[in-house]
Amino acid sequence: MPEPRTITVPLTPPQSVESTTAQVWDGSDPDAAAIVLAHGAGTDMTHRLMQRHAADLVGRGHAVALFNFAYTERGGRRPDPAPRLEQAWRDVIAALRPALGADRPLVIGGRSMGGRIASMVAVDAESLGVDGVACLAYPLHPPGKPEKLRVAHWPSLTRPILLLSGDRDSLAPLDSLRAQLEAAMPDGLATLHVVAGADHSYRVRKSDGRTEDEVCIEVADVISDWSQQLRTG
């Protein structure tokens, strides 16, 4: 994969830093969607899986960007409050849209917390120029708190959303996830792709006869194929 461009993104106060860092890869296919992914709560954009997802999508012709939230940019591990995370997402979209190609459909998303916050921001998709959301391991509820469902914003979504969820994900049991999609998601918006054998971190067991490499290829293929509808839909 080619080396990314590094872009400094100014952040709207209050944030713990004045700006954050993004990595941007140009796409080889002008018709492929631009994809911006945010990291999960315990990682940053340099995490092995974040870099792998970016590489796989760039290899399929997409322009791709990764970025740090303010707390990880300053070296912290405790996530910022949701309003600050949402504002960081808005700042990143505004700063990176020209670099990613204004004529491409724009997909925002990410792993776990990053994808959840992206879906919250996508409530304002029209004003932000967002065409779709891709959530890798959406955390339906916090660890050990299945009653605290994170779906209050779902009825307000207006853009297609893709959820790639492992069938061993303890933060999004498939029965509960499907029930909430039926109850809270507007008709026709959501696509659920089940990643066989994967847990919340997309780890698979040797007994499943699958490898992490195969999982990552599957995830990239599904995102890339799904995103084509944003051009034709």
PEGIHU-V888792 format. One record per residue. N is the residue number from 0. PHI is phi as a letter, one per 40 degrees, with the letter a starting at -180 (* if undefined). PSI is psi in degrees with one decimal (none if undefined). Layout:
n->N phi->PHI psi->PSI
n->N phi->PHI psi->PSI
This chain:
n->0 phi->* psi->139.1
n->1 phi->c psi->159.2
n->2 phi->c psi->140.9
n->3 phi->c psi->159.7
n->4 phi->c psi->144.9
n->5 phi->b psi->126.7
n->6 phi->b psi->133.8
n->7 phi->c psi->125.8
n->8 phi->b psi->114.1
n->9 phi->c psi->140.3
n->10 phi->b psi->140.4
n->11 phi->c psi->125.7
n->12 phi->c psi->154.3
n->13 phi->c psi->127.9
n->14 phi->b psi->162.3
n->15 phi->c psi->-12.6
n->16 phi->b psi->158.8
n->17 phi->c psi->-23.3
n->18 phi->a psi->162.8
n->19 phi->b psi->175.0
n->20 phi->b psi->139.4
n->21 phi->b psi->148.7
n->22 phi->b psi->133.2
n->23 phi->b psi->128.2
n->24 phi->b psi->132.0
n->25 phi->c psi->149.1
n->26 phi->c psi->144.5
n->27 phi->c psi->-16.8
n->28 phi->b psi->109.7
n->29 phi->c psi->-16.7
n->30 phi->c psi->-8.8
n->31 phi->c psi->145.7
n->32 phi->c psi->148.9
n->33 phi->c psi->139.3
n->34 phi->b psi->124.6
n->35 phi->b psi->124.4
n->36 phi->b psi->137.8
n->37 phi->b psi->150.9
n->38 phi->c psi->168.5
n->39 phi->c psi->178.7
n->40 phi->c psi->-34.9
n->41 phi->b psi->13.3
n->42 phi->b psi->-169.5
n->43 phi->a psi->-171.6
n->44 phi->c psi->-14.7
n->45 phi->c psi->-3.1
n->46 phi->d psi->145.1
n->47 phi->d psi->-45.2
n->48 phi->c psi->-36.3
n->49 phi->c psi->-45.3
n->50 phi->c psi->-35.5
n->51 phi->c psi->-45.4
n->52 phi->d psi->-42.0
n->53 phi->c psi->-46.3
n->54 phi->c psi->-43.4
n->55 phi->c psi->-39.6
n->56 phi->c psi->-38.6
n->57 phi->c psi->-39.0
n->58 phi->c psi->-18.7
n->59 phi->c psi->12.7
n->60 phi->g psi->-0.7
n->61 phi->c psi->144.3
n->62 phi->c psi->133.2
n->63 phi->b psi->143.7
n->64 phi->b psi->142.8
n->65 phi->b psi->155.7
n->66 phi->a psi->162.8
n->67 phi->c psi->139.9
n->68 phi->c psi->166.4
n->69 phi->d psi->-40.3
n->70 phi->c psi->-34.4
n->71 phi->c psi->-29.9
n->72 phi->c psi->-34.3
n->73 phi->c psi->4.7
n->74 phi->g psi->10.0
n->75 phi->c psi->167.0
n->76 phi->b psi->-17.4
n->77 phi->c psi->120.1
n->78 phi->d psi->147.4
n->79 phi->c psi->162.3
n->80 phi->d psi->151.3
n->81 phi->d psi->-41.9
n->82 phi->d psi->-35.3
n->83 phi->c psi->-38.4
n->84 phi->c psi->-41.2
n->85 phi->c psi->-43.0
n->86 phi->c psi->-38.4
n->87 phi->d psi->-42.3
n->88 phi->d psi->-45.7
n->89 phi->c psi->-41.0
n->90 phi->c psi->-40.6
n->91 phi->c psi->-44.7
n->92 phi->d psi->-47.1
n->93 phi->c psi->-40.5
n->94 phi->c psi->-35.1
n->95 phi->c psi->-17.2
n->96 phi->d psi->-47.4
n->97 phi->c psi->-36.7
n->98 phi->c psi->-25.5
n->99 phi->c psi->-13.1
n->100 phi->h psi->107.7
n->101 phi->c psi->-20.2
n->102 phi->c psi->-8.6
n->103 phi->c psi->146.7
n->104 phi->d psi->146.3
n->105 phi->b psi->122.3
n->106 phi->b psi->129.8
n->107 phi->b psi->154.3
n->108 phi->i psi->-150.7
n->109 phi->i psi->-174.8
n->110 phi->c psi->133.3
n->111 phi->f psi->-115.2
n->112 phi->d psi->-41.8
n->113 phi->d psi->-41.1
n->114 phi->c psi->-37.0
n->115 phi->c psi->-45.9
n->116 phi->c psi->-36.4
n->117 phi->d psi->-41.0
n->118 phi->c psi->-31.2
n->119 phi->c psi->-41.5
n->120 phi->c psi->-33.5
n->121 phi->c psi->-7.6
n->122 phi->d psi->-29.4
n->123 phi->b psi->34.3
n->124 phi->d psi->-40.4
n->125 phi->c psi->-47.1
n->126 phi->c psi->-25.9
n->127 phi->c psi->-10.5
n->128 phi->g psi->29.5
n->129 phi->c psi->133.5
n->130 phi->b psi->-18.6
n->131 phi->a psi->166.2
n->132 phi->b psi->133.8
n->133 phi->b psi->114.2
n->134 phi->b psi->116.1
n->135 phi->c psi->108.3
n->136 phi->g psi->61.3
n->137 phi->c psi->126.6
n->138 phi->c psi->94.1
n->139 phi->c psi->-31.9
n->140 phi->a psi->160.8
n->141 phi->c psi->160.9
n->142 phi->d psi->127.6
n->143 phi->g psi->8.0
n->144 phi->b psi->66.5
n->145 phi->c psi->-15.9
n->146 phi->c psi->-17.3
n->147 phi->c psi->76.2
n->148 phi->c psi->139.4
n->149 phi->b psi->63.7
n->150 phi->b psi->8.3
n->151 phi->d psi->-30.5
n->152 phi->c psi->-12.2
n->153 phi->d psi->-43.5
n->154 phi->c psi->-18.3
n->155 phi->c psi->-3.2
n->156 phi->c psi->146.5
n->157 phi->b psi->-0.9
n->158 phi->b psi->153.7
n->159 phi->d psi->141.9
n->160 phi->b psi->133.6
n->161 phi->b psi->127.8
n->162 phi->b psi->121.7
n->163 phi->b psi->102.9
n->164 phi->b psi->131.1
n->165 phi->c psi->147.4
n->166 phi->c psi->1.1
n->167 phi->b psi->20.1
n->168 phi->c psi->110.4
n->169 phi->c psi->-15.3
n->170 phi->c psi->-1.3
n->171 phi->a psi->66.8
n->172 phi->d psi->136.3
n->173 phi->c psi->-38.7
n->174 phi->c psi->-44.0
n->175 phi->c psi->-41.7
n->176 phi->c psi->-45.2
n->177 phi->c psi->-39.2
n->178 phi->c psi->-41.5
n->179 phi->c psi->-35.7
n->180 phi->c psi->-39.1
n->181 phi->c psi->-39.0
n->182 phi->c psi->-35.9
n->183 phi->b psi->-19.9
n->184 phi->c psi->133.8
n->185 phi->d psi->144.0
n->186 phi->d psi->134.5
n->187 phi->g psi->-4.7
n->188 phi->c psi->-38.4
n->189 phi->c psi->140.6
n->190 phi->b psi->121.5
n->191 phi->b psi->122.5
n->192 phi->b psi->121.8
n->193 phi->c psi->123.2
n->194 phi->c psi->105.6
n->195 phi->c psi->130.8
n->196 phi->g psi->-3.1
n->197 phi->c psi->144.2
n->198 phi->c psi->-165.1
n->199 phi->c psi->-28.5
n->200 phi->c psi->12.3
n->201 phi->g psi->22.5
n->202 phi->c psi->143.4
n->203 phi->b psi->156.8
n->204 phi->c psi->149.6
n->205 phi->d psi->-33.5
n->206 phi->c psi->-18.6
n->207 phi->c psi->-12.3
n->208 phi->g psi->23.4
n->209 phi->b psi->160.2
n->210 phi->b psi->161.1
n->211 phi->d psi->-36.3
n->212 phi->d psi->-44.1
n->213 phi->c psi->-38.2
n->214 phi->c psi->-46.2
n->215 phi->c psi->-39.5
n->216 phi->c psi->-43.8
n->217 phi->d psi->-46.5
n->218 phi->c psi->-45.7
n->219 phi->c psi->-41.1
n->220 phi->c psi->-43.2
n->221 phi->c psi->-45.0
n->222 phi->c psi->-45.8
n->223 phi->c psi->-46.1
n->224 phi->c psi->-43.5
n->225 phi->c psi->-39.6
n->226 phi->c psi->-17.6
n->227 phi->c psi->-30.0
n->228 phi->c psi->-21.6
n->229 phi->c psi->-20.5
n->230 phi->c psi->-35.2
n->231 phi->b psi->-15.5
n->232 phi->c psi->none
